Amino acid sequence: MIQLDRRTVVQVFGGLMQCPDFLSDTDKYSLDPTDFTQQIDKYVFTAIYNLYMGGAEKIHVSDIDGYFQDNVPAQKLLNENNNLQFLKDCETYADASNFNYYYNRLKKINLVRDLQRSGYDTNNIYCENPLNDRYNEINKKFEEITTQDIVKQIKIDLANLENKYVYNTVVEESKAYTGIKDLIKELKVKPEVGVRLQGEIFNTICRGGRKGKLYLRSASSGVGKTRSMVGDACNIAYPIRFEPKYGKWIATGTPQKVLYVMTEQDPAEIQTMILAYLTGYNEDMFLYGTYGDEHMDRIMKAVDIMEKYQDNMLFARIPDPSANVVKNLFRRYNFQKGVEVFFYDYIFSSPAMMGEYRDLKVREDIQLRLLATAIKNVAVELDAFIMTATQLSNEDDSTRKNGFRDVKNIRGLSFGLIYLYSVMRVNCKIS
């Protein structure tokens, strides 16, 4: 088991003796007797702490020795094993300006020791076997990492275990660039158009009755929530796009990594929106396969941008989401890939979410609020930006009377419908 070296203890105690005010800086430092393994160290820390609380502005060996005059066990320990000289070394050789370094080292060693006691494998954090081929490499890295780095690694391991053993919900992961060239070829040969339905306008909006899709008409749907969200995600992930207004490619800013989580769409639906955003062409051109040779230069430039920044636009699809699955996914992408911007396309009542909150016996709207709160808490926890959306209900008497919707119009869809629900998209160019 990892041991707390005496040099670190000397510097910590010496720093506290020279500048006991460190004990008041509780926002930065937190020490108690359990931070020390040897009994004499526990006694010494207790003496330093109590002397400071009693008004001491600087502490000497004689002060600690005097403090123990009425404590026979402590006085006996102090006079054994050259411990009095140890205290003199603390006073003589410590440098208070180095206190922060040695405090952090003490905490790091204690963290590893506690992990070892709990049975956690720390061999990749600190190596105690000099015969290990990676002994020098591991211990050199140990000197450089912080307690935050160690805890982050633990969280990554835990997130992977949760994903493997706890959550059964399917999460399909990919990149926006994945399959984009094949999609362009496929749409040219086989446009995304289904059987013809009634009404020219309706056919223009939904491109007929497409296989594998269920359209659900409701108030406030089809106004572009997903389309607008994809546009925001693109603006963050890609630093350049074609602007038809100026007839040229323009820079849009510094790119960042984005995770776009879809629940009801599939990746191809989002990819055509991205192509429309980058090229400035109407999405209909891609969906109907009407692009020609005169369009390909701009389209392939967009493909090149998607390839160059493929690690910036990441996809995950959760057909049946729950709060725990969503939180785990966000944490994993934050810890492992450094993602700090998340788009979650739609908050709705899924079977998994209803099962998750079944034991609470709360209404559907309360379940949706719990899900939204869980996502909000992840944003705070990860210091990340998350954008999502929800559905508005039909107008009621109050809405018609006052002329506007309020919080009463936010609700979930019924279980039977939402299980098959697919957002009906209006085919207009992303701007």
Secondary structure, DSSP 4 states (H G I P E B T S, - for coil): -----HHHHHHHHHHHHH-GGGGG-TTT----GGG--SHHHHHHHHHHHHHHHTT-SS--HHHHHHHTTT-HHHHHHHHSTTHHHHHHHHHHH--GGGHHHHHHHHHHHHHHHHHHHTT---TTT----TTSTTHHHHHHHHHH--HHHHHHHHHHHHHHHIIIII--S--EEEETTTTHHHHHHHHHHS-S--B--S-HHHHHHH-SB-TT--B---TTTTSSHHHHHHHHHHHHH-SEEEETTTTEEEE------EEEEESSS-HHHHHHHHHHHHH---HHHHHTT---HHHHHHHHHHHHHHHHTTTTEEEEE-SS--HHHHHHHHHHHHHHH---EEEE------HHHHHHTGGGT--HHHHHHHHHHHHHHHHHHHT-EEE----B----HHHHHHSS--GGGB-PPPHHHHTT-BPPPP-----
